[in-house]
Amino acid sequence: MLRFKQKAIEKLLEERKPEINLTTLQHIKKTVEQGAEGLDPYTLSNMCRDLKCLPTDIVEYV
């Protein structure tokens, strides 16, 4: 089972807030609310690009 690391994502969003536009910010939050199960690699890749992180920084296998 995959799940998002909520606190890590919140921290990254706060750090990158000035660099991320509102639409991207809303899309990331919506994706996190939907959960990591069924997350396609393309979406994960885009999130990592926007947050400037690795997939292992925001997703964990439980």
N, C-alpha and C positions, 0 to 999 in steps of 0.2 A: 504494500500500500504506500502510495506517495502522498506526501503532504507538504504544504508550504511552511517555511520557517517564518512565522508571522513577525516576530520581533526583529529579525534580521531584515526583512523586507521593509518594515516601518522605518528602521534606521537608515537604510539605503535611500528610501523615498525622501526622508528629511534632508539627507546630505545632497541629493541631486535635484531637489525641488526647483531651485533657480534655473536649472538647465533643461528641465522637462516641461513641455507644453501641457496645457490643461487636458487636452484630448488624450494624450498618452498617459497622463496620470490617472485619469478616470478609467481608461482601458485596463491598466495594471490593477487597479483596485477591484474592478469587476471580475477580472480573471482570478484574483486571489480569493474573492468571495465564493466563486464557483468551485474552488478546490482544485487540487493537483491531479486527482484521478481523471484520466481521459485527456490530460493536457498533451497537445501535440508538440512535437519537437520544434516546429517553426515558431509557435507562440512563445515557447520557453526561450528560444534563441533571441527573439525580439525583446523579451523582457530583460534578458541578460545584457543585451546591447544597450538598452535604455538605462539600466541601472549600473552599467559598467561593472559586472560581476560574473562569476562562474555559476553554472547551474547548481553545483553543490553548495553554493552560498545561500541559495533561496529555497531549495527543495531537498527533502530528506526521505529516505526509504525506511518505513517502520514495519 
